[in-house]
Amino acid sequence: MAPIPSSVDNETNALILDLQRRQKDLSEFQLSRLRDCRESIAVQQRFASEMKEDLDFFDRQIETLGIACEDLERKSDRDVVSQVVAEFGAFATRIRKDMRAAILESKRAIDQQSRSRRDELLKSTPSQRNRLDEKSTDDKLMQASNNVTDALRRTIGAMQGELERSVLSHQLLEKSTASLRSTSTQHDSLTAVMDTSKQIITALERADWLDRLLILAALMFFILVVLFILKQRILDRGLRVALWWTRFIPT
């Protein structure tokens, strides 16, 4: 497994470590215990059921790690954790195949042992049968004690797993809440900026209309001045030239 970068958050690191512990327990303890089971079919089925439950929980943790991987900020971290998720997924597929093979191997051994005991009982004397019965009773008591111990151990392990999962879920919830709070703050800031921009745009539109009115008034004034100048230079002068002779008419 590739080393986990130090930039990965603590929650994701804790989840990876928990998956590694469960991976070791499944491959080194539970699989061997199931394969070497020789007591009875009932015990074998109990071991298989416990291992299946742990595998199902292992798969759920892989899914949780995949979701946490998508929330990582750095692409390099996402690539490394994504590779870890793929490795855990491949292990889960492989261990399920090994579990089915271990069940078949254990069943063959239990069937063979049962046939051997039955043949031994048929060939033994009454006293030997009594001793065998007593031994079988002692074995059953010992096995019952071991079963209770294993059940307690599995219960404690399941409670610890659920507690770790609850803590992880709480941490993920806090992280999501912080992200939502940050998003809400950014939304409020953006809304304030948009309101300010709207006010500025409205003020600019008003100023634009005032500028247009001023330009139009200046243009009208300019036109009037030009018309006045044209009147003085052309119309009035033309009339004076045309009526010059009127100056000689006696009043």
Residue, then its C-alpha position, 0 to 999 in steps of 0.5 A: m500500500a502506498p504511504i499516505p501523505s501527511s496533508v490528508d486529514n485526520e478523519t481519513n487517516a483514522l478510517i484507513l488505519d481502521l480498514q488496515r486493522r480489519q484487513k489483518d483480522l480478516s486475513e490472519f485470524q478469521l479466515s484461518r479460524l474458519r478454514d481450521c474449524r473441525e468442531s461442527i457445522a453449527v460452529q462453522q456456520r457461526f464463524a462464517s456468519e461473523m466473517k460475512e458480517d465483518l466483510d459487509f462492514f468492511d465494504r461499507q467502510i470502503e464506500t465511506l473512504g471513497i466518499a471522503c476521497e472525493d472531498l480531499e482538496r489536493k489532486s495528489d491526495r485524491d489519487v493516493v487515497s483512490q489507489v488505497v480504495a482500489e486496493f481495499g476493494a480488490f482485497a475484499t473480492r479476494i477474501r470472499k473467494d478465500m472464505r468460500a474455499a475455507i468453508l468447503e475445506s472445513k466442511r469436508a474435514i468435519d464430515q470426515q471427522s464425523r465419519s471417523r467418530r461414527d466408525e470408531l463408536l461402532k467398533s468400540t466396546p461399551s466401556q470405550r463408548n462410555r469414555l468416548d461419550e464422556k470425552s465428547t461431553d467434555d469437548k462439547l462443554m469446552q466448545a460451548s465455553n469457547n463459543v461464549t468467549d468468541a461471542l463476547r469478543r465478537t460483540i466487543g469488536a462489533m461495539q467498538g466498530e460501531l463506536e468508531r463508525s459513529v465518531l467518524s460519522h460525527q466528524l464528517l457531519e461537523k466537516s460538512t456543517a463547517s463547509l455549509r456555514s462557509t458557503s452560507t457566509q460566502h453567499d451572504s457576502l456575494t448578496a451584499v456585493m450584488d446589492t451594492s453593485k445594483q445601487i451603483i448601476t442605478a446611480l450610474e443610470r441616473a447620472d447617464w440621463l442627466d449627462r444626456l440632458l446636459i449634452l442635449a441642452a448644450l447642443m440646443f444652445f449651440i444651435l441657437v447661437v449658430l442660427f443667431i450668428l447666421k441671422q446677423r451675418i447673412l439675413d440682416r446684412g442682406l436686408r441692409v444691402a437690398l434696402w440701401w436706397t431707402r436711406f435717401i428717401p426723405t422722411 
